[in-house]
Amino acid sequence: MKAQKFAITAIIFFAPLIWASSHSSASSIEQYPYKVLQDFEYFEVRHYQDAIFASTYIDAETYRRGSGNGFRTLASYIFGGNERGESIAMTAPVVMRWEEGMVMEFMMPSEYSMETLPAPRHNGIEIYEKSSVVMAGLSFGGWANDRRIAEKINELSDLLDAHGIEHSGNFQYFGYSSPTQMTNRRNDIVVELKNWE
């Protein structure tokens, strides 16, 4: 749970910086595509399509010590820090997950394949293709913060338990909105489901 809190803090603080740098709003950029399989009252079961992600692992226990490095690493890649010096369009959402530390991810635009993406100059960036996956998603508006995200993780967990839906337990935060978007902000908590048919 400690790593979870640090991961949440990281995404809250530096996802807005990325969008500010790209001068884009979430409504005008490509988003991680999914189809709603079942709409429950407070959450959805979604089938997310295959997508390519750039990720970086942050070997730190606190936001203060690690999030700045994570931001600089991935931002450098999409803003030209690659073998072709190519700028890569920003997408949404910015993903944060944790695996004995923090992992930050950007989805790559669908125009690219694994073969056509430029290689990163930084050896701390991994490019990988994520297979289609079924996840539960709970959306909430407003400005994200540690308290609200923790509450929404607990809320989604309780809802899934109440419906007898098995999940991986590895909750992720998806941030969609730029810092310039004052209304209709979107945040998601998602988790992969087990044995969904």
C-alpha positions, 0 to 999 in steps of 0.5 A: 500500500505504501508503494501504491500511495507513492505511485498515486502521488507521482501521477498526480504531480507530473501528468499535468506537466506533460500535457502542458508541455504538449499544448494539447487537451485530452479531448483532442489527443488519441486515447487508449481505445476500449469497448464497454462490455457491461455497464454496472451502476458505478463502474464498467467492464471494458475490453481494451485493445492492443496498444504499444506503451513506453514505460520507465521504472522509477527506483525510488520510495518517494515522489520527491526522490523519484518522480522527477526522474520518471518525468524527464525520462519519458518526456525526453523520449516523446519530445525527440530523445530518440534515434531519429530525433522525432517528436511523438504525439502525446496520448491519453491517459497517462498511466501509473502502476507499481511493481516494487516501485513506480512505473510510468507509461505513455501509450504510443500513437496507433500510427506506430508499430513496434517496427516503426517506433524510433528507439529511445536513447535512454536505456531506462525506457522499455517499449512493449506491446500490451495485448488486449485486456478486460478491465473494470474501470471506475471514472471520477471527475474533478481534481485528483489527489491522494485521498480521492484516488485511495477512496476510489480504489477502495470503492472499486474494490468493494464494488467488484467484491460485491458483484463477485468479480475476481480481479488481479488486485493491481489497481492503476490510475489513468489520468486524462485531463490537462491542467488547463481543463477546468471542467469535465475532468476525467480520472479512472481507476482500473484493474484487470479482471480474471476469468471474465466471459 
